[in-house]
Each structure stands twice: as C-alpha cells, then as structure tokens.
Amino acid sequence: MNSCASPSDNRVDTADLARRIRKDVLRMVHRTRASHVGSCFSMADMMAVLYGRCLRIDPLHPDAADRDRVVVSKGHAAAAVYATLANRGFFPLEWLDHYTENGGLLAGHASHNVPGIELSTGSLGHGLSVGTGMALAARVQQSERRTFVVLSDGECDEGSIWEAALFAGHHGLDNLTVLVDYNKIQSFGRVADILRLEPFADKWRSFGWAVREVDGHDHAALAETLESLPLSAGQPGVLLCHTVKGKGVSFMEDQMVWHYKSPNDEQLAQALRELENAR
C-alpha cells in the first residue's frame, strides 16, 4: 500500500494552511474584483490536506519526474490553487498580488506556466481525460507516481467526464484518484435542479470505480482516506467530498451569489475577522 507523504515528509498544519488559503483568496479576489470565492472556499480544505500532507512533491523541484500529478479540472477556482502553491513554496507569495493582471502569470483560470500546475484548465470536463492519460502513462512507464484530479460537481454534467471514467475503470487505473468538490451548487442554481447527479456514488461504481464518501471539510477524514490509497486494488478511486460553497465565512456559506461576486471592503474585513477568530 502506498504511503502518503512528500519526499522529505514535509508536512504542515493543514488547518492553518486552509485558513491561509482562504485569506489569500479573499485578498486576491477583492483586489481585482474577480470571482469564484465560493468555489475556492469549498475546496480549500481538500487542497490543504493534499498539499500539506499527502502528495509526493517537492516545491524546489516542481518538474521532478517521479512527482505526483494534480489536475485541478475546476480551473475557475484558480485563486485557491495559486494560494495553495504559494503557501507551499512553489513560488513567492508576492506573486499573488498580481493575480489576473494583464500580462501576468496568474491568470483567472489555472495556467500551466505557473510552477506546480500540470495543466491549464477551466474549460470544464477536460481534466479527467488528461489525468486518466497521465495515470495510464505512469503504468506503462512502471512509475509509482500517482495522479489526482479535482472535479466540481456541476462539471460532472459533461459527457467527457463519463467517457474518461469508463476508460479508467476498464483499465483498472488504481493510481488515479478523483476528488469531487460536491458543494451542490453550480453556476446558475442547485445541482439537483439543473441536472441531478444522484445516485452519484452508484454511477461511479457502475463504471468500475471504488467510491468513498467523506466530509470535504474534515481534515482527519480526508487524510485517513488519502493515506489508504488505493481505495481498492485494480480500481480507480473517487472521493465524493461533501462540501459547502463559501465554507468558512458565515454570509458566504451555501450562497450561490458567491460563485461570481467579489467582496467589498466591509465584507472583506468581516470575512478576514471570521477566519481569524475561527482558530
């Protein structure tokens, strides 16, 4: 069974990392009047546990051949990805001050020219197909590297997701793990109203995947699950991470408006206070 540790076992306090990710996202989005705070916050804990505890990565050598691969297919939540990578030392924190600036590196959707980002994403439905190819390549090369793909729940409306899921199940890619940010809200409404996914777990199982449902904000549960990979030998694994859009700030939680809205000065101050007081 694979151990879940970075090359130097450089683990951090994941609760503190998640808090820093959320604070940085708030400042980035506020500064540029950008969007997707809610989407960033729902996956902040997942990102903190992955990058703070579980991945075999080395920020000083982001292109190491044996590194784990992470594809954040929900690339519209790029601010959370950049904040995570900066806080883990892939690039200076000061870069975050230039999020979405014209000509800058940190685009509004995840861009592969940034250290630590494997694939430019944001056109939903593509990430799992590429991640599946990465996992198959690792098998062919007899490499122990693993591939992780972070999906949004609304993204699972895309047919390309299920084509990739069928392929991965058929080939038994147990070096592939998907984390679905299941916050139940997509761009213009509730997932259940736009195009319901349930019975979601059964769909994945029918495609040959091992499935685990977990509280996507419970760091201990996330770490325990990720430390037990593969979920089942000979099967790709999927974690259905039940989350809350806007998690961590009271007036943002489970509110669709924060898919697009940016905080004003007063809201920024209140949100930062809430995150600080939650220690």
N, C-alpha and C positions, 0 to 999 in steps of 0.2 A: 504494500500500500504506500502511496506517495506521501512523503512528509510535506507539510505546508509551511515553508519558511523561505526567506530571502537567502541569497548566498552567504551573507555574513550574519544571518539571523538577526538582522537589524530591525527589530520590532519596536513599535511605538505605542503610546496610549491612544487607542483608536477613538475613544470618546472625545479626547481633546482634539485629535485630528479632524473628526467630523465637525466639531464646533468651529475650528479654524476654516475649514472648507466653506461652511455656511456664511461665516462673517466675510470672507473674501468675496464670495459670490455676491453678497448684498452690496458691497462697495463697488465691485466691478459693474454690476448692472445699473446701480444708481448713477455712477459717474457718467455712463454713456447712454443712459435712458434705454437700455436694452430690455430683454425679456427672458422668460423661462426660469424665473426664480423657483416657482413651484416644482418644476421638473427636476431642477438641480437639487432641491432640498429633499425630495422623496428618495433620491438615490445616494445622498451624501454618506449615509451610514454604510451602505454596501461598498462604496468606493473606499471609505476609511478602513474597513476590515480587509478588503482585498489588498490595498497598497500598504497598509500599516502592519499587516500580519502575515498574509498568505502567499503573496506572489514571489516567485523566484526571479528577482530582478535586481539590478544594480544601477542606481541612478547615475553613477560615474561612468558606466559603460552601457548606455541605453540600447546599443546595437549588438550586444553580445549574442553570439549565435545560439546559445542554449537558453536564452531568456524565455520566460513565459510570455505569451502574446495576449494582449487585451484589446478587443474591438468594442468600443462604445458605440453601438449602432444608433442609439438615440442621440445623434450628434448635435441636436439643438440644445442639449444640456452641456455644451462645451465649457461654459464658465466653471462648472463643478469639476470637469476633467482637468482644466488648466490649474485650478486651485489645488486639486489633489497633487498633481505632478510637481507644482512649485513647492508645496509644503513638504514633499518627499525628496527635494533636492535635484530634480531633473533640470531645472533652470531657475534663475534668480526670481525671488518673489516680486522684485520691482517690475518684472515683465507684465505682471497682472495690471499695473497702472495703465497699460496701453492696449487693453482689451478692446477689440473692434475698431481700433484706429485705422484710418486709411493708410495702406502701405505697411501696416504692422503684421507681426507673425500670428497674433492671436485673433483669428477670425471668429465670426459669430457662430460658425459650425466647426466642429473638430477638424483640424487640419494636420496632415501627416508631416508637414515641415517643422513641427514642434517636437522637441526631444521627448520621447516616451509615447508618442501617438503613432500607432501602427497603420492607421487607415483614415483617410478623410471620409467623414460620414455626415449624415444629415438628410440625405435622400432616403427616407425610411424604407426598410425591407431588404437592404443590401448587405448589412453587416454579417448576418448569419451565414449567408452563402460564402462570403470571403473567409470567415472564421472556420467554416467546415473545410474549405480548401487548405487552410493553414494546418488544421488538425490531421488531415489526410497526408499532407506533405511531411509532417513530423513522423508519422508512422512509416512512410516509405523510406525516410532517412534514418530510421531507427533511433530517433531522438526522444529523450524523456521530457522535452518541453511540452507544456500544456497550453491550450487555447481557451480563453474566457470571452464570452460575448454578452454584453449588457443590452437587453432589449427593452423597449417601452411596451406597455400593454396594447395601446392603440396601434402600434406598429404591427402587431400580430393580426391585424386585418389584412395585411399584404399577403398575396399568394406566394410570393417568393420565399417568405419565411417557412411555409409548409413544404415547399419543394426542397429546401435545404434540410429541413427536419427529417423528411423522408429519406434523403440521401444519407445523412449522418446515422440514422437508425439502421438502415440497410447495411452500412459498412461497419457498424459496431464501434464507432469512434469514442471510446471511453476516455480519451484525452481531451475531449471537448465538453465544456460546462457552460451552460447558458444561465444567466440571472435575469429574470423578468421583473422589471420595476412595475409591479401590479398596484398602481395607485387608484385605479378605477375611473380616472378622468382623462379624456383626450382633448384635442383642440377645441371642439365646439360642443362638448357635452359629456355625459356619463357614458363610459364604455358599454354598459349594459343597454343603454338606449340607442347608441349609434350602431353598434354591431356586437352583440353579446358574444363573449368568449366561452362562457360556461357550457358544458362541463370542461373546464380548461385543462385540468390535470389529466383527465381521461383522454383528451385529444393527444397530448404528448405521449402518453403511454401507448396509445394505439399506433403511434409512429415508431415505436421501439425504444423509447427513452425511459430512463429511470427518473422518477419525479420525487421531489421533496418540497413541501410547502413550509414556509418559515416566515416569521415576523421580520420584515426587512429593516426594522429599526433596533432589533435585539442583537447587539454585537456578540454576545456569548453564543447565541444560537447560530448566527451566521458563521462564526469562526469554527464552532464544533462541526458544522455541516461541511464547510470547505476543507477542514482537516481530515475528513473521512473520504476524500475523493480517491478513486472514482466511486460514485454512488453505487454502481453495480458494474462488476467486471463485464466487458463486452458490450456495454451500452453507453451512449452519450447521456449526460445528466443535465437536468434542468431544475433550477431553484425558482419556484414561484414565490417571489418576495412580496408579501402583502405590506404595502406602504401607504403613507398618507401624503398626498400632494401638499407641498408647503410645510412639511413637518419641521417643528422646532420654533415656529413663530405663530402665536395664537390666532392672529387675524388673517393669516395666510392659509392655515390648515384646511384642507378639503374644499378649497375655494377655486373654482375654475378660472376666475379672473386673473389669478396669478400665473396662469400659463403664459400670459402676454404682458401683463402690467409691470412697470418698474416702480419702486418705492420713491416717494417724495422725501424731502429732508426729514420731516417729522416721523414718517413711517420707518425710515432708515434708523433713526435714533432709537425708536421704540423697539424695533426688531433686534438691534445690537444689544440693547439692555436685556431683553428677554433671553437671548442666547448666553449672555454673560452670567445672568442670575440663575441659569439652569445648571451651573456647575455643581 
